[in-house]
Amino acid sequence: MITAIVNFKLPAGIDAKQATELFKMSAPNYRGVKGLVRKYYLFDEQTGVGGGVYLWESRIDAEAVYTPQWRAYIAERYGELPDIRYFETAVIVDNASGQIDEAA
């Protein structure tokens, strides 16, 4: 599995409520995306940085979404190109289910 962390600067003056509304509008776009296991939206009001943490079945699945067109969409929507970092996900601790899983 792959975890991708995506960050970008939001337009000045965005507060937590406004960021939540922006993110809720885009959330349905990620339903049913091939290889996407889970997505968490992120917002840091102090720095004005937004983004997401994505858990993917593979890097190929992630890269199929993070196309030049997707990057341009993020830049147009939020005002800055995203920074994307990929990490191998070796172990997942899921306290909700009470499980610790080795990512395959």
PyMOL commands that set and color helices and strands:
alter all, ss='L'
color gray80, all
select helices_A, chain A and resi 16-30+59-65+68-78
alter helices_A, ss='H'
color red, helices_A
select strands_A, chain A and resi 2-9+36-44+49-56+83-88+91-94+99-102
alter strands_A, ss='S'
color yellow, strands_A
deselect
rebuild
show_as cartoon
